[in-house]
């Protein structure tokens, strides 16, 4: 792929095939350009330094309401279809500032509690074992398709109380939702297709929520419907938007944590062996795998007022792309920042973000990953990676594998 302005250093170069397997050398070059720099190709500020990324994510002047919500660009014949998903997306907590954000996050967090997550432990182990039984019997596997993708999809579907058999459809809709977040340049046709998908996603939940109102069930969806704080509840639109967010955020990212993490372990046989022999280090191991090659490489904010950061003046209304991937490899914060150390101490990685939008699903993602890695390492007999068949998906925001082909001895 020949990119326009290929000569100019830009975060957009992550789309180049040479950075697909390893974008970190690009981030290193970007950090040399500045912890805060104006990316001419993207027409955005890009933040690459750890402490500057932290400042942006904690700064109340940096708004999470970063997408254009005007509808004047939508062709008239599509307006009726696109308005509802656009409105619902703007009611997702991820794109809101306080006080709306605090209210919504509070209500959803009342349903999605640590106890609800911990209650999934036994079921997650059972699913991991069942998926492994099938792939081990075959002697080979694309670990993404056979394991890393179905596990989190089934877990979040069961938690929410939607049929796990519908998961093929969730992937398509999550892809549609992801395309809107990814920030890749889309044609009008692709934008419409993405919103058609999100609209169907919402319709799907609309029907299930309607059933729940007459036939309650003991699941997360029901808990979200019933969540109440001082007489306040989630409106239908807020419920829909945040169900889409939970289901979409709940599986794609965790798939990539398992895939990227397993890839990193296979590329570091000593670290692989260390974890296999010492499963008790799993919690710090997962934190390090998140830091080393996280599934969410970037997020964004919009300046509400003029802000001075890293000696640069960011003007009100300008967009800021925050490179979590670069911050996680910043040598000013992490010793041997490009090395994988599963027992790393002081690992304040930013893969789940930071501040008020810190990932609500982090405990679930970590639990799934801990059970997955420990069981994979215990049960896989000498996996051999077929390097030439590995395929990465490129992206500025999401990073993960399409295929992780393994053969077992
Ligand atoms: C390894 C897996 C995951 C990663 C790397 C990840 C990463 C992130 C990041 C970076 C943010 C903050 C974005 C920002 O500040 O702009 C975020 C927010 C969020 N994540 Fe996750 N996530 C993961 C798994 C999950 C899961 C399993 C769920 C739910 C089941 C989830 C639900 C959410 C929600 C609801 C938010 C919005 C929180 C808010 O705005 O207050 N995530 N996630």
Boltz pocket constraint, residues with backbone or C-beta under 6 A from the ligand:
constraints:
  - pocket:
      binder: B
      contacts: [[A, 93], [A, 94], [A, 95], [A, 105], [A, 156], [A, 245], [A, 246], [A, 247], [A, 249], [A, 250], [A, 251], [A, 253], [A, 254], [A, 257], [A, 294], [A, 295], [A, 296], [A, 299], [A, 300], [A, 350], [A, 351], [A, 352], [A, 353], [A, 354], [A, 356], [A, 357], [A, 358], [A, 359], [A, 360], [A, 361], [A, 362], [A, 364], [A, 365]]
      max_distance: 6.0
